[in-house]
Every structure is written in C-alpha cells, then in structure tokens.
Amino acid sequence: MFYYTDAIIEQLAIHRVGNKLQDEFYVLSEKPVDVSDGVLSQLLMHYFLSPFAKLDEVYRLSHPSNTRSLNEVFHFSNSFFSGELEFLELSQQLSKHLFEVSNHPNIKGGELYIVHLRDVQLEGEVHEAIGIFKSENKEAYLKISPVQGAFGLDYEQEAININKLDKGCLIINSESDEGYKVLVIDQTNRQQEAVYWKDDFLGVRVRNDAFNQTGNFLKVYKKFVNEELDETFELERADKIDLLNRSMDYFKNKETFQQDEFAEEVLGNPQAAGLFNSYRQQFEEEFESPFGDQFAISGQAVKKAQATYKSVLKLDKNFHIYVHGKRELIEKGYDEEKGMNYYILYFTEEH
C-alpha cells in the first residue's frame, strides 16, 4: 500500500507540453515553484498523491531491448537520485521527452508538474520519490465572497479540479537495479492514444510479484474457460461457471498456487490441463511474465478478480440463476412440445 501522510514536497517545477503533431510546442520554466505556503502544499499533496492511495499494481521502468538505461525516464531519474543531475534540469529533460512522444492527434497539451518528494511510504518502507503529473482538462469555477453586507460573485474560467488528476506517475527510489518501483495513473484517455503515457513516455511494465501473478493467472484462466475450451469440449454455460467457481474457491482457500494441484483439483481432466498449460505459456511468452509452477497467492488480487468472475446464468430476459457450486444439482434439458430449453434445480430449503 502507498501512504503519503508524512510526505513532503521538496521541490516543484511546472512546464507546459503541447502536442508535437499539432505543431504545438513546450514552454519550460527557468526556476522551481515556491511551495513554502502550508495550505498550498497540502492542496498540491492531495491533488498529486491521493489518487495513488488505492493502487495495488507496481510497475518497473524498462526498455524493449532489455537495456534499461535506454529508457529516458529511467536514465534521468537515476541520474537525479545519484546526484548527477540537478532537479530543474531533470524536470526540463522529462518535459522534452514527453513532448517528443506526444504525437497522436488526440493527445491534449497541458501543464507538466515534476515534484521531488520525501518520506513517501510504499510497502512498509519510507523513500524519496520523483512525481510526474500532467493536467489536461480545465473546468470553470465560481468564487463567492462577502462584499459590504452582500456577496460578490466571480469565476475562474480555466481552473484545475484538485480531485481529478489526469495523469500521474511516482518513481520510488527503491530497487533501481530492477527499474525502480513505479506507480501509474491515467484517468483520461481510454482509447488507443492512451498508450503514449505508459508505453511511449514512461516505458513501464508490470512487476511480476504475487499480486500480478495471481491477478494475471485468474484473467488467463477465465479467458481460457470462456473462449478456448469450446474448441475441444462441448461445455454448457453451467459447466463454465462451475470451472470458474472452482478456481476461485482454490485461490481463496490456498496460500500458494501449485500447478499440478490446481490441474487436479480444479480442471480435473488431463487433456484440459494440457490445453491450459499451452494456453498460459502463450501469455507468458507474449508478455514476458512467467507464472512458474508455484507462486504465493495474493488475497487482494483474488478479491479484485472475484468481481469479474460472473456466476450467473441469464435466461432470456425472464430469469437470472446465480450458481455458487455443486454443478450436479443443475440439469439442462429440452422440451419438444414447447420448443424451449429448461433447467431443473435440486435444493433442500427455500429461503
């Protein structure tokens, strides 16, 4: 978990970065911003850091060639943390790099905030960090103030909502030899142009820890059950729900994933187990994120994945049947006279 209650803003620089493809430019500040005002500092802390409080995924700065020093954000951050680069130059170099990759027509220009932070806490350890934040969207705000027995009304046309950070990144000065611990926020773009922040600018990939191994495994297994098994086995929807429920029960009740144990207790079929192993290997090779034969199970990841594991049989628009277990108590048939499918459910008590 990430905590910022005791964090301190040491330095802040603000620059503006436009869209290179739209012939916009960047404007670089020549000096840092004074953040000695306590109220301003607290507002900035809320704006910059509060969105990260609920994040679980930790990333690494990387490069496709596996030569991490070729990643510009890693190079400049590492130079700053090691004392080879001054803060203002760090902020200017990061701004120039962002400008160079802002070449999709839908990317919005905006202010880029580079922050040097002290005493941020991640996973129980306190560190310094570099914060990179971008504001792209502005809103109009009304301002009301008392004036001679009445109230005056004014407005700010293009103001920033401190509860809506558009894009952000925290580079924690920890585990530099592995690409640092990195937290990432992108709240604005959900389309193709959004990849520029994570991929083109930051160059990050997910850290392969227990949280991500657990979450990725459950995603791969769910996709395998819903999309792949049909090519070999004739499965009813109730069978698929049963396979998903059994996998969720396994991850809820175990502390460690064991490949052979999972295949026996959940899949229960050597042919299906072989198909799944081949399927997961494709994921491991494509995303360079091996699961291994065993890994620690993250309860947080299981809880997050459970929300996407649907155990509902939707029958036309008339009925929804929630299936929590015991596949043998559900039978499916076809009524020739009515020309309709039906389910028989066996139960002891009605609540």
C-alpha positions as CSV (number, residue, x, y, z in Angstrom):
1,M,0.0,0.0,0.0
2,F,1.0,3.6,-0.6
3,Y,0.8,6.2,2.1
4,Y,1.7,9.9,1.8
5,T,0.5,11.3,5.2
6,D,4.1,12.3,6.2
7,A,5.3,13.1,2.7
8,I,7.0,16.4,2.0
9,I,7.3,18.3,-1.3
10,E,11.0,19.3,-1.5
11,Q,10.8,20.9,-5.0
12,L,8.3,21.5,-7.7
13,A,8.7,22.7,-11.3
14,I,5.9,23.4,-13.7
15,H,6.3,23.3,-17.5
16,R,3.8,23.2,-20.4
17,V,3.9,20.5,-23.0
18,G,2.0,20.7,-26.2
19,N,1.1,18.2,-29.0
20,K,4.0,17.9,-31.4
21,L,1.8,16.6,-34.2
22,Q,-0.4,19.6,-33.9
23,D,2.6,22.0,-34.2
24,E,2.3,22.9,-30.6
25,F,5.4,23.5,-28.5
26,Y,6.7,23.2,-25.0
27,V,7.4,26.0,-22.6
28,L,10.0,25.4,-19.9
29,S,10.2,27.2,-16.6
30,E,13.6,28.6,-15.6
31,K,13.1,28.1,-11.8
32,P,11.2,25.9,-9.4
33,V,7.9,27.0,-7.8
34,D,7.8,28.2,-4.2
35,V,5.8,25.8,-2.1
36,S,6.5,27.2,1.3
37,D,2.9,28.1,1.8
38,G,1.4,25.4,4.0
39,V,-2.1,25.5,2.6
40,L,-0.9,25.4,-1.0
41,S,1.4,22.5,-0.1
42,Q,-1.4,20.4,1.4
43,L,-3.7,21.1,-1.6
44,L,-0.9,20.0,-4.0
45,M,-0.3,16.9,-1.9
46,H,-4.0,16.0,-2.2
47,Y,-4.1,16.7,-5.9
48,F,-0.9,14.8,-6.7
49,L,-0.9,11.9,-4.3
50,S,-4.4,10.9,-3.2
51,P,-5.2,9.0,-6.4
52,F,-2.4,6.6,-5.7
53,A,-3.6,5.5,-2.3
54,K,-5.8,2.7,-3.6
55,L,-3.4,1.3,-6.2
56,D,-2.1,-2.2,-6.0
57,E,-0.2,-2.7,-9.2
58,V,3.5,-1.8,-9.1
59,Y,5.4,-1.2,-12.4
60,R,9.1,-1.2,-13.5
61,L,10.8,1.2,-15.9
62,S,12.0,-0.9,-18.8
63,H,13.1,-0.9,-22.4
64,P,12.3,-3.4,-25.3
65,S,16.0,-4.1,-25.7
66,N,16.3,-5.0,-22.1
67,T,18.9,-2.3,-21.8
68,R,17.2,-0.2,-19.1
69,S,19.5,2.8,-19.4
70,L,17.9,3.4,-22.9
71,N,14.7,4.3,-21.1
72,E,14.8,8.1,-20.9
73,V,12.7,8.4,-17.7
74,F,14.9,5.8,-16.0
75,H,18.1,7.5,-17.2
76,F,17.1,10.9,-16.0
77,S,15.6,9.7,-12.7
78,N,18.6,7.5,-11.9
79,S,20.9,10.5,-12.7
80,F,18.9,12.7,-10.3
81,F,18.7,10.1,-7.5
82,S,22.5,9.5,-7.7
83,G,23.2,13.3,-7.5
84,E,24.5,13.6,-11.1
85,L,21.5,15.8,-12.3
86,E,20.0,18.9,-10.8
87,F,16.3,18.9,-10.1
88,L,15.4,21.7,-12.6
89,E,17.3,20.0,-15.4
90,L,15.6,16.7,-14.5
91,S,12.2,18.4,-14.9
92,Q,13.2,20.1,-18.2
93,Q,14.5,16.8,-19.7
94,L,11.4,14.9,-18.7
95,S,9.2,17.6,-20.3
96,K,11.2,17.5,-23.6
97,H,10.9,13.7,-23.6
98,L,7.1,13.9,-23.1
99,F,6.9,16.4,-26.0
100,E,8.7,14.1,-28.3
101,V,6.3,11.2,-27.7
102,S,3.1,13.4,-27.8
103,N,2.5,12.8,-31.5
104,H,-1.0,11.3,-31.6
105,P,-3.6,13.8,-32.9
106,N,-5.9,13.2,-29.8
107,I,-3.3,13.9,-27.2
108,K,-4.1,17.0,-25.2
109,G,-1.5,19.6,-24.3
110,G,-1.2,20.6,-20.7
111,E,0.9,21.5,-17.6
112,L,3.5,19.0,-16.5
113,Y,4.4,19.0,-12.8
114,I,7.7,17.5,-11.7
115,V,8.0,17.0,-8.0
116,H,10.7,15.9,-5.7
117,L,9.1,14.1,-2.7
118,R,10.5,13.0,0.7
119,D,9.0,10.4,3.1
120,V,6.5,8.6,0.9
121,Q,5.7,5.1,2.0
122,L,5.3,2.1,-0.2
123,E,5.0,-1.5,1.0
124,G,6.0,-0.5,4.5
125,E,9.2,1.4,3.6
126,V,9.9,5.1,3.5
127,H,11.6,6.6,0.5
128,E,12.2,9.7,-1.6
129,A,10.4,9.8,-4.9
130,I,10.0,11.7,-8.2
131,G,6.4,12.6,-9.1
132,I,5.4,13.3,-12.7
133,F,1.9,14.7,-13.1
134,K,0.0,16.1,-16.1
135,S,-3.2,18.2,-16.1
136,E,-5.0,18.2,-19.4
137,N,-8.6,19.2,-18.5
138,K,-9.7,22.5,-17.1
139,E,-13.0,23.5,-15.5
140,A,-14.9,26.7,-14.7
141,Y,-15.3,27.5,-11.0
142,L,-17.5,30.1,-9.2
143,K,-16.0,32.2,-6.5
144,I,-18.3,33.8,-3.9
145,S,-17.0,36.4,-1.4
146,P,-18.7,38.8,1.1
147,V,-18.9,42.4,-0.1
148,Q,-20.4,45.2,2.0
149,G,-23.3,43.3,3.5
150,A,-23.9,41.2,0.4
151,F,-22.0,38.7,-1.6
152,G,-19.9,39.1,-4.7
153,L,-19.8,36.5,-7.5
154,D,-16.8,35.9,-9.7
155,Y,-15.5,33.0,-11.7
156,E,-12.3,31.3,-12.9
157,Q,-12.7,30.1,-16.5
158,E,-9.9,27.5,-16.7
159,A,-9.1,26.2,-13.2
160,I,-7.9,22.8,-12.1
161,N,-10.0,20.4,-10.1
162,I,-7.7,19.1,-7.4
163,N,-9.9,15.9,-7.1
164,K,-9.3,15.0,-10.7
165,L,-5.7,14.2,-11.6
166,D,-5.5,13.4,-15.3
167,K,-2.2,11.5,-15.5
168,G,0.5,10.7,-12.9
169,C,3.5,8.6,-12.1
170,L,5.5,8.1,-8.9
171,I,9.1,6.8,-9.2
172,I,10.1,5.4,-5.8
173,N,13.8,5.4,-5.1
174,S,13.9,1.7,-4.4
175,E,15.2,-1.3,-6.3
176,S,16.9,0.8,-9.0
177,D,18.7,-2.3,-10.4
178,E,15.2,-3.7,-11.3
179,G,13.8,-0.4,-12.8
180,Y,12.5,1.2,-9.5
181,K,9.1,0.7,-8.0
182,V,6.7,2.8,-10.1
183,L,3.0,3.7,-9.6
184,V,1.0,4.9,-12.6
185,I,-2.3,6.8,-13.0
186,D,-4.1,7.6,-16.3
187,Q,-7.6,8.8,-15.8
188,T,-8.4,10.5,-19.0
189,N,-7.8,8.6,-22.2
190,R,-9.3,5.1,-22.6
191,Q,-8.7,4.8,-26.4
192,Q,-5.5,3.9,-28.4
193,E,-3.8,7.3,-27.7
194,A,-3.7,6.4,-24.0
195,V,-0.7,4.1,-24.6
196,Y,1.6,7.1,-25.0
197,W,1.7,7.8,-21.2
198,K,2.6,4.3,-20.0
199,D,4.3,2.9,-23.1
200,D,5.9,5.7,-25.1
201,F,6.7,8.2,-22.3
202,L,7.3,6.1,-19.2
203,G,8.1,2.7,-20.8
204,V,6.8,0.7,-17.9
205,R,5.7,-2.9,-17.5
206,V,4.0,-4.6,-14.6
207,R,6.2,-6.0,-11.8
208,N,5.8,-9.8,-11.7
209,D,5.0,-10.1,-8.0
210,A,2.4,-12.2,-6.1
211,F,-0.4,-9.6,-6.8
212,N,0.2,-9.5,-10.5
213,Q,0.9,-13.3,-10.8
214,T,-2.4,-14.1,-9.1
215,G,-4.4,-11.5,-11.0
216,N,-2.9,-12.4,-14.4
217,F,-3.4,-16.1,-13.8
218,L,-7.0,-15.6,-13.0
219,K,-7.5,-13.4,-16.0
220,V,-5.8,-16.0,-18.3
221,Y,-7.8,-18.9,-16.8
222,K,-11.1,-17.1,-17.1
223,K,-10.4,-16.3,-20.8
224,F,-9.4,-19.9,-21.4
225,V,-12.6,-21.3,-19.9
226,N,-14.9,-18.8,-21.7
227,E,-13.2,-18.8,-25.1
228,E,-10.8,-21.7,-25.6
229,L,-12.4,-24.9,-24.1
230,D,-15.3,-24.9,-26.5
231,E,-13.0,-25.8,-29.4
232,T,-12.2,-29.2,-27.7
233,F,-15.1,-29.9,-25.3
234,E,-18.8,-29.3,-25.6
235,L,-19.5,-27.2,-22.5
236,E,-22.7,-25.7,-21.3
237,R,-22.7,-22.3,-19.6
238,A,-23.3,-24.0,-16.2
239,D,-20.1,-26.1,-16.8
240,K,-18.1,-23.0,-17.4
241,I,-19.5,-21.3,-14.3
242,D,-18.6,-24.4,-12.3
243,L,-15.0,-24.3,-13.6
244,L,-14.7,-20.6,-12.7
245,N,-16.2,-21.1,-9.3
246,R,-13.8,-24.0,-8.5
247,S,-10.8,-21.9,-9.5
248,M,-12.0,-19.0,-7.3
249,D,-12.5,-21.4,-4.3
250,Y,-9.0,-22.8,-4.9
251,F,-7.4,-19.3,-4.7
252,K,-9.5,-18.3,-1.8
253,N,-8.5,-21.3,0.3
254,K,-4.9,-21.7,-0.6
255,E,-1.8,-19.6,0.3
256,T,0.3,-20.9,-2.5
257,F,-0.5,-21.9,-6.1
258,Q,0.8,-25.3,-7.1
259,Q,0.4,-26.1,-10.8
260,D,-0.2,-29.9,-10.5
261,E,-2.5,-29.4,-7.6
262,F,-4.6,-26.8,-9.5
263,A,-4.8,-29.1,-12.5
264,E,-6.1,-32.0,-10.4
265,E,-8.4,-30.1,-8.1
266,V,-9.9,-27.6,-10.5
267,L,-9.6,-28.8,-14.0
268,G,-9.7,-32.5,-13.1
269,N,-9.0,-33.6,-16.7
270,P,-5.5,-34.3,-18.1
271,Q,-6.5,-33.2,-21.6
272,A,-8.0,-29.9,-20.3
273,A,-4.9,-29.4,-18.1
274,G,-2.6,-29.8,-21.1
275,L,-4.6,-27.4,-23.1
276,F,-4.5,-24.8,-20.4
277,N,-0.7,-25.2,-19.9
278,S,-0.2,-24.5,-23.6
279,Y,-2.6,-21.5,-23.4
280,R,-0.9,-19.9,-20.4
281,Q,2.6,-20.4,-22.0
282,Q,1.4,-18.2,-24.9
283,F,0.6,-15.5,-22.4
284,E,3.9,-15.9,-20.6
285,E,5.9,-15.6,-23.8
286,E,3.9,-12.7,-25.2
287,F,4.0,-10.6,-22.0
288,E,7.3,-11.9,-20.6
289,S,5.6,-12.6,-17.3
290,P,6.1,-16.2,-16.3
291,F,3.9,-17.7,-13.6
292,G,6.2,-20.6,-12.7
293,D,5.0,-23.9,-11.3
294,Q,4.1,-22.2,-8.0
295,F,3.7,-18.7,-6.6
296,A,2.3,-17.0,-3.5
297,I,-1.4,-16.1,-3.7
298,S,-2.3,-12.5,-3.2
299,G,-5.6,-12.1,-1.3
300,Q,-6.0,-8.6,-2.7
301,A,-5.7,-9.8,-6.3
302,V,-8.2,-12.6,-5.6
303,K,-10.7,-10.1,-4.2
304,K,-10.2,-7.8,-7.2
305,A,-10.7,-10.7,-9.7
306,Q,-13.7,-12.0,-8.0
307,A,-15.7,-9.0,-9.1
308,T,-15.2,-10.0,-12.7
309,Y,-15.9,-13.7,-12.3
310,K,-19.6,-13.9,-13.2
311,S,-21.5,-16.9,-11.9
312,V,-24.9,-16.0,-13.4
313,L,-27.0,-18.0,-15.9
314,K,-29.0,-15.4,-17.9
315,L,-32.1,-17.0,-19.3
316,D,-33.7,-14.7,-21.9
317,K,-35.0,-11.6,-20.1
318,N,-37.0,-13.6,-17.6
319,F,-34.6,-15.2,-15.2
320,H,-31.1,-14.9,-13.7
321,I,-29.8,-18.0,-11.9
322,Y,-26.8,-17.4,-9.5
323,V,-24.6,-20.6,-9.3
324,H,-22.3,-20.9,-6.3
325,G,-21.4,-24.5,-6.5
326,K,-22.5,-28.2,-6.9
327,R,-22.8,-28.5,-10.6
328,E,-24.5,-31.9,-10.2
329,L,-27.6,-30.2,-8.8
330,I,-28.4,-28.5,-12.1
331,E,-29.8,-30.3,-15.1
332,K,-30.5,-28.9,-18.5
333,G,-33.0,-30.3,-21.0
334,Y,-35.1,-29.5,-24.0
335,D,-39.0,-29.6,-24.1
336,E,-40.0,-30.8,-27.5
337,E,-43.6,-29.8,-27.1
338,K,-42.8,-26.2,-26.1
339,G,-39.7,-26.0,-28.2
340,M,-37.7,-24.5,-25.4
341,N,-34.8,-25.3,-23.2
342,Y,-35.2,-25.7,-19.4
343,Y,-33.2,-26.2,-16.2
344,I,-34.0,-28.4,-13.3
345,L,-32.6,-27.2,-9.9
346,Y,-32.4,-29.5,-6.9
347,F,-32.4,-28.0,-3.4
348,T,-33.3,-28.7,0.1
349,E,-34.7,-25.5,1.5
350,E,-36.1,-22.3,0.1
351,H,-35.0,-19.0,1.8
